[in-house]
Amino acid sequence: MYDGHRRAPVALSAVGSLMLGLAAGCAGAGGSGPVDEVSADTNYTTVTGSLVVGNPMSNPRPTVEALPPAVTELPPILDGARFPGASPVGVTDVLVEEFSVEFGLAGNGPVSYTVRYVDEAIRYGTSEPLAVPGRSVLQVDLSGTSTDSDDTFSSYAGPERVRGGAESAIASVDFLADPGGISQAFIGVAADRPAFTVTTTEEPAAVVVTVEN
């Protein structure tokens, strides 16, 4: 009886192995090929936050002026940050380093940000995906920005796509400013959704996205 109890798991193991072998054979025979599975480590992190650029009270708008219309296509996570500040706030620079992207800001007003990985880079208001170099795409939404500028700064006028170095964790950055109050950036990351952090600075004002090595 003791030997029988010792052999039962072996027999069950053999049956399990046979079944797995048959399943693998059927998949190959059917021509469907291997199926990619989502890893348990897949990064679904979303980082949100806000900062105040300059001094919003230094140039307040008249109270009788109507607020600009809401950007209705924004996701719910950006609710409460749909309108530009008291005076124009714009992205003035997009600086790409080996492991980080810095979005320089100027003007006077609040800005909110949302950063997350996406399966496809699709600009708000469109349905056509943007081909972004790299193995994963990190989307950055800056709400409260404007393409307008004043006498104190000039909005970003560089190339729409900025390339990273050959050995950089950042393959490229596509920056898409929108006059409706939101600017988007799609960061092409060389690795499969590595961890990232988002920090802000005040002097000068900036949002910095850093990808782990």
Stockholm file with secondary structure:
# STOCKHOLM 1.0

chainA/1-213         MYDGHRRAPVALSAVGSLMLGLAAGCAGAGGSGPVDEVSADTNYTTVTGSLVVGNPMSNPRPTVEALPPAVTELPPILDGARFPGASPVGVTDVLVEEFSVEFGLAGNGPVSYTVRYVDEAIRYGTSEPLAVPGRSVLQVDLSGTSTDSDDTFSSYAGPERVRGGAESAIASVDFLADPGGISQAFIGVAADRPAFTVTTTEEPAAVVVTVEN
#=GR chainA/1-213 SS CHHHHHHHHHHHHHHHHHHHHHHHHHHHHHTCCCCCCCCTTCCCCEEEEEEEESCTTSSCCCTTSCCCCCCTTSCGGGTTCCSCCSSCEEEEEEEECSSEEEEEEEESEEEEEEEEEESSEECTTCCCEECCSSSEEEEEEEETCCSCCCTTCCCCCSCSEEECCTTCSEEEEEEEECTTSEEEEEEEESSSSCCEEEEEEETTEEEEEEECC
#=GC SS_cons         CHHHHHHHHHHHHHHHHHHHHHHHHHHHHHTCCCCCCCCTTCCCCEEEEEEEESCTTSSCCCTTSCCCCCCTTSCGGGTTCCSCCSSCEEEEEEEECSSEEEEEEEESEEEEEEEEEESSEECTTCCCEECCSSSEEEEEEEETCCSCCCTTCCCCCSCSEEECCTTCSEEEEEEEECTTSEEEEEEEESSSSCCEEEEEEETTEEEEEEECC
//
